[in-house]
Amino acid sequence: MEEIPLDFMDIKELYRCYMPFLKQGGLFVRTAKTYKMGQSLALNVTLPDALEPLLVTGKVAWITPHGAQNSSPAGVGVAFIDDKHHLNDQITKLVAGLQASNEITYTL
């Protein structure tokens, strides 16, 4: 299984990538690489102000191809499957203040 490092330097970028509409949460990964729906990936996620990355496994649930009509960056959304470190809960707390904002995300 391929492992992808994701380092979030600020809360706004984390919010743009977060996919709360997925049952167990998920993250959008900006990438030029091509993945297939359902493909298993491991994300090594460093949250803003965190000292250590957290590993979560998931499956590709969203694909934004190059040249998407809405000018979103190319990449894939990874739905969390095995979230031993409760990454989804941590992200939810971090982005709570932005949930009602009009800030554009990379997905919906």
Steps between C-alpha positions, in 0.01 A plus 500: 500500500638837400564746784449872434639767737265795567632795699243765591661827602176686569137436594359657182681254273388213723141627470528518119612136490269356767209287378249488789223367276671159488371264768830468688654819363767541238754733343557636153856443378630743240695291252579469131527125539216283371312272739194280455171511688516257792880485499645456850740767625669584828518866601775616734336821627667776699241741638578869564718540812535120539838347576432153361315385187202266535446207264153428366403260223219552257366460150469742210142630504534818292704593194552850364677471165733756345305781337186462713231752405492671838878563497552272801848350530552148373498231765310231683278484805589217736226366726634386835467126565738424788528806726674359810622843608155665474632740236146584385406615851814712526438664162135568588610688813766698314270619219188550713524878479505492119203267444252787453736708285470566129857381454528294180615140536660268246197269494145622571 
